[in-house]
């Protein structure tokens, strides 16, 4: 039988070994995190030796037309220019247009409500009639100052301005399915009755057109009937409109989806009594045996990776990362086991950004999700489980939120399984590659040739086309819907080949 002294010595030895293993795990994780940020710094340099791009005439030349006369129009113009820059297309600002400016058949994007101040309406009508293309991005004039253009706009009857804040988007307008969603910003649209030839892409719940296309003789226009584009979160509408207008369009995106688990593993003490009452188990057991397996299931089903953000704990003049040492060690190893990572941060000072956040679907921010999906090919969501893990009542506990959380994950990630799942540092690598990328695109009847410099293997693109893609030489493709393809390039020169 062991003496009390001997038993005490054995306990001390076990504790020392446990603490040693914990610090080993934490130090190992810190090393991996430091290496990840080291890669981020290196990526600020060119990814590969810059290749000389061939000279090529731009397939599309965009003119952003109009001199803004209000804060609204100035904001619309700024947002349009930033969106076109993100799509890496050539554009020029023009306060006004004369016949000379139309010789090379540019794509016109009007950033003012009344185009009559920027171009003679008869000249604009002739341009569209002869095959020209234009987007009217700032809405329709409230009065009848541009009634000359009603046939071009496909308007058979014009009514009054109304507030429209819930929209229905039809399939194939974006790389997302048909859906109805609320809009959190201010939007004023004009009630319209359109001619039979008009094609509506987005409408409000009263069937009033918000975004539509109209064919006029040989030309085509898209009208954004509302004040949506003064909101950066709505610029996916312009991006989709550009693709629809030109009919065949390829542009680069990051092509990634990232999930941040903020304050995970948790840096705070878990309430054992409350968790026992709510879940019939300890907080550690709930996190380890209920919540984490649910996250793994979503990861497996919807192609997701997790990045845990651990906040430091300042105590006794030093820094620690764990109140729940065993749980922290277990969850950290699980994150790495399933291709995730951990990043360490001072509390509430994390520089990591996200596009969307929360445990429940915030329908009012869905337009922001759609914009980043189509404009940047990116889903970036932040989840903080602190409120859930410190819930005091059933109304804020897991049983109350898990259905909404499941719906959020399906809305954001089940519909985008084709995007590349990345940790934060991997997503950063793709972001830098996207920003550094320079390219030349040559469109032909049977194929599209693309030449890239500063190229990263797997660089993503969206292709909008009514043609059927047969293969991508030097890359791969995934048909998102009947109009959009997700392209990943494996070589700096790749060719998209159409079916004959």
Residue pairs with C-beta under 8 A, 6 or more apart in sequence:
2 10
18 325
21 329
22 322
22 325
22 328
22 329
25 329
25 332
25 333
26 321
26 322
26 328
26 329
26 332
29 332
29 336
29 342
29 344
30 344
32 336
32 341
32 342
33 341
33 342
33 343
33 344
36 341
36 343
36 423
36 424
36 425
37 343
37 425
39 425
39 429
40 425
40 428
40 429
40 432
43 428
43 429
43 432
43 433
44 432
46 436
46 454
47 432
47 433
47 436
47 454
47 455
47 456
48 453
48 454
48 455
48 456
48 492
50 438
50 453
50 454
51 451
51 452
51 453
51 455
51 492
52 453
53 438
53 439
53 440
53 451
53 453
54 440
54 451
55 440
56 440
56 441
56 442
58 89
58 90
59 441
59 442
59 443
60 89
60 90
60 107
60 246
60 249
61 90
61 91
61 92
61 104
61 106
61 107
62 84
62 89
62 90
62 91
62 92
62 106
62 107
62 108
62 109
62 242
63 91
63 92
63 93
63 94
63 97
63 101
63 106
63 107
63 108
63 109
64 77
64 80
64 81
64 84
64 91
64 92
64 93
64 94
64 109
64 111
65 94
65 95
65 96
65 97
65 108
65 109
65 110
65 111
65 112
65 115
65 118
65 119
66 73
66 77
66 95
66 110
66 111
66 112
66 115
66 117
66 118
66 138
67 95
67 96
67 112
67 117
67 118
68 74
68 76
68 77
68 111
68 112
69 112
69 117
72 138
72 227
72 230
73 111
73 112
73 113
73 138
75 230
76 111
76 137
76 138
76 229
76 230
77 93
77 111
79 229
79 230
79 231
79 232
79 235
79 238
80 109
80 111
80 137
80 229
80 235
80 238
81 91
81 93
82 232
82 235
83 235
83 238
83 239
83 375
84 91
84 109
84 242
85 91
86 375
86 376
87 239
87 242
87 251
87 375
88 251
88 252
88 437
88 439
89 242
89 251
94 101
94 118
95 118
96 117
96 118
96 119
97 108
97 118
97 119
97 123
97 124
98 119
98 123
99 123
102 123
102 127
102 132
105 131
105 132
107 133
107 134
107 135
107 242
107 245
107 246
108 127
108 132
108 133
108 134
108 135
109 134
109 135
109 137
109 238
110 118
110 134
110 135
110 136
110 137
110 138
111 137
111 138
112 118
112 138
113 138
113 139
113 140
113 141
113 142
114 141
114 145
114 146
115 121
115 124
115 136
115 146
115 149
116 145
116 146
116 148
121 146
121 148
121 149
122 148
124 134
124 149
124 152
125 148
125 149
125 152
127 134
127 219
128 134
128 152
128 216
128 217
128 219
128 220
128 221
129 216
129 217
129 218
129 219
130 217
130 218
130 219
131 217
131 218
131 219
132 219
133 219
133 220
133 221
133 245
133 246
134 219
134 221
134 222
134 245
135 221
135 222
135 223
135 224
135 238
135 241
135 242
135 245
136 153
136 221
136 222
136 223
136 224
137 224
137 229
137 238
137 241
138 224
138 227
138 229
139 188
139 189
139 190
139 224
139 225
139 226
139 227
140 146
140 153
140 155
140 158
140 190
140 192
140 223
140 225
142 161
142 190
144 158
147 158
150 156
150 158
151 195
151 216
152 214
152 216
152 219
152 221
153 214
153 221
153 223
154 194
154 195
154 197
154 198
154 212
154 214
154 216
154 221
154 223
155 192
155 193
155 194
155 195
156 193
156 194
156 195
157 192
157 193
158 190
158 191
158 192
158 193
159 190
159 191
159 192
159 193
160 190
160 191
161 188
161 189
161 190
162 188
162 189
162 190
162 191
162 208
163 186
163 187
163 188
163 189
164 183
164 187
164 188
164 189
164 204
164 206
164 208
164 210
164 226
165 182
165 183
165 184
165 185
165 187
166 180
166 181
166 182
166 183
166 204
166 205
167 180
167 181
167 182
167 183
167 202
167 203
167 204
167 205
167 210
168 178
168 179
168 180
168 202
168 203
168 204
168 205
169 176
169 178
169 179
169 180
169 181
169 201
169 202
169 370
170 178
170 200
170 201
170 202
171 177
171 178
171 481
171 482
172 481
172 482
172 483
172 484
173 201
173 202
173 211
173 240
173 244
174 236
174 240
174 370
174 373
174 374
174 484
175 373
175 374
175 462
175 480
175 481
175 484
175 486
176 370
176 373
176 374
176 415
177 415
177 481
180 205
181 363
181 366
181 367
182 363
182 364
182 366
183 228
183 234
183 364
183 367
184 364
184 365
184 367
185 228
185 231
185 233
185 234
185 367
186 227
187 226
187 227
187 228
188 226
188 227
189 204
189 208
189 210
189 225
189 226
189 227
190 225
191 208
192 208
192 209
192 225
194 200
194 209
194 212
194 214
195 214
197 214
197 215
198 209
198 212
198 213
198 214
199 212
199 213
199 214
200 209
200 211
200 212
201 211
201 212
201 213
201 240
201 244
202 209
202 210
202 211
202 212
202 237
203 209
203 210
204 210
208 225
209 223
209 225
210 224
210 225
210 226
210 228
211 222
211 223
211 224
211 225
211 237
211 240
211 241
212 222
212 223
212 225
213 220
213 221
213 222
213 223
213 244
213 245
214 220
214 221
214 222
214 223
220 245
221 245
222 241
222 244
222 245
224 237
224 238
224 241
228 234
228 237
229 235
229 237
229 238
231 367
232 371
233 365
233 367
233 368
233 371
234 367
234 371
235 371
235 375
236 367
236 370
236 371
236 372
236 373
236 374
236 375
237 371
239 371
239 374
239 375
240 374
242 249
243 249
243 462
243 464
243 483
244 464
247 464
247 465
247 466
248 443
248 448
248 464
248 465
248 466
248 467
249 463
249 464
249 465
250 441
250 448
250 450
250 461
250 462
250 463
250 464
250 487
250 496
251 461
251 462
252 434
252 437
252 439
252 459
252 460
252 461
253 375
253 376
253 377
253 378
253 434
253 460
253 461
253 462
254 376
254 377
254 378
254 427
254 430
254 431
254 433
254 434
254 460
255 377
255 378
255 419
255 420
255 430
255 458
255 459
255 460
255 461
255 486
255 488
256 377
256 378
256 379
256 380
256 419
256 420
256 421
256 422
256 426
256 427
256 430
256 431
256 460
257 303
257 304
257 378
257 379
257 380
257 413
257 416
257 419
257 420
257 421
257 422
258 305
258 307
258 379
258 380
258 381
258 421
258 422
258 423
258 424
258 426
258 427
259 304
259 305
259 306
259 307
259 381
259 382
259 383
260 306
260 307
260 309
260 352
260 354
260 380
260 381
260 382
260 383
260 424
261 295
261 306
261 307
261 308
261 309
261 383
261 384
261 385
262 309
262 350
262 382
262 383
262 384
263 309
263 310
263 311
263 384
263 385
263 386
264 308
264 309
264 310
264 331
264 384
264 385
265 308
265 310
265 322
265 324
265 327
265 328
265 331
265 332
266 287
266 323
266 324
266 327
266 328
266 385
266 386
266 389
267 310
267 311
267 312
267 313
267 321
267 322
267 323
267 347
268 323
268 386
268 389
268 390
269 323
269 324
270 282
270 283
270 284
270 287
270 324
270 389
270 390
271 283
271 390
272 282
272 283
274 283
274 390
274 391
274 392
275 281
275 282
275 283
275 285
275 286
275 389
276 282
278 391
278 394
278 397
278 398
279 285
279 286
279 290
279 397
279 398
281 289
281 290
283 389
284 324
284 326
284 327
286 389
286 398
287 327
287 331
287 389
288 327
288 330
288 331
290 398
291 385
291 388
291 398
292 331
292 334
294 402
295 306
296 334
296 338
298 304
298 409
298 413
299 305
299 306
299 338
301 414
302 409
302 410
302 413
302 414
302 417
303 413
303 417
303 419
303 421
304 413
304 421
305 338
305 339
305 340
305 421
305 422
305 423
305 426
306 335
306 338
306 340
306 423
307 340
307 341
307 342
307 343
307 423
307 424
307 425
308 331
308 332
308 335
308 340
308 341
308 342
308 343
309 342
309 343
309 344
309 345
309 350
309 352
310 321
310 328
310 342
310 343
310 344
310 345
311 321
311 345
311 346
311 347
311 348
311 350
312 319
312 320
312 321
312 344
312 345
312 346
312 347
313 319
313 320
313 321
313 322
313 323
314 320
321 328
321 344
322 328
322 329
332 342
335 341
335 342
336 342
339 423
340 423
341 423
341 424
341 425
343 352
343 424
343 425
345 351
345 352
352 382
352 424
353 380
354 380
354 381
354 382
355 368
355 369
355 372
355 378
355 379
355 380
355 381
356 362
356 365
356 368
356 369
356 379
356 380
356 381
356 382
356 412
357 381
357 382
357 383
357 384
358 382
358 383
358 408
359 383
359 385
359 387
359 388
359 401
359 404
359 405
359 408
360 401
360 404
360 405
360 408
361 404
361 407
361 408
361 411
366 411
369 379
369 412
372 378
372 379
372 380
373 379
373 416
374 462
376 434
377 419
377 460
377 462
377 486
378 419
378 427
379 412
379 413
379 416
379 419
380 427
381 412
387 396
388 396
388 397
388 398
388 401
391 397
391 398
394 400
418 478
418 480
418 486
419 460
419 486
420 430
420 458
420 460
420 488
422 429
422 430
429 456
430 456
430 458
430 460
433 454
433 455
433 456
433 459
434 459
436 454
437 452
437 453
437 454
437 455
437 456
437 459
438 452
438 453
438 454
439 450
439 451
439 452
439 453
440 450
440 451
441 448
441 449
441 450
441 451
442 448
442 449
442 450
442 451
446 497
446 498
446 500
447 495
447 496
447 497
447 498
448 463
448 495
448 496
449 493
449 494
449 495
450 461
450 489
450 493
450 494
450 495
450 496
451 492
451 493
452 459
452 489
452 492
452 493
453 492
455 489
455 492
457 489
457 490
458 488
458 489
458 490
459 488
459 489
460 486
460 487
460 488
460 489
461 486
461 487
461 488
461 489
462 484
462 485
462 486
462 487
463 469
463 477
463 484
463 485
463 487
463 496
464 483
464 484
464 485
465 483
465 485
465 498
466 483
467 498
467 499
468 498
468 499
469 477
469 479
469 485
469 496
469 497
469 498
469 499
470 497
470 498
470 499
470 500
471 477
471 497
472 487
472 489
472 494
472 495
472 496
472 497
473 494
473 495
473 497
474 489
474 490
474 491
474 493
474 494
474 495
475 487
475 488
475 489
475 490
475 491
475 494
475 496
476 487
476 488
476 490
477 485
477 486
477 487
477 488
477 496
478 485
478 486
479 485
480 486
487 494
487 496
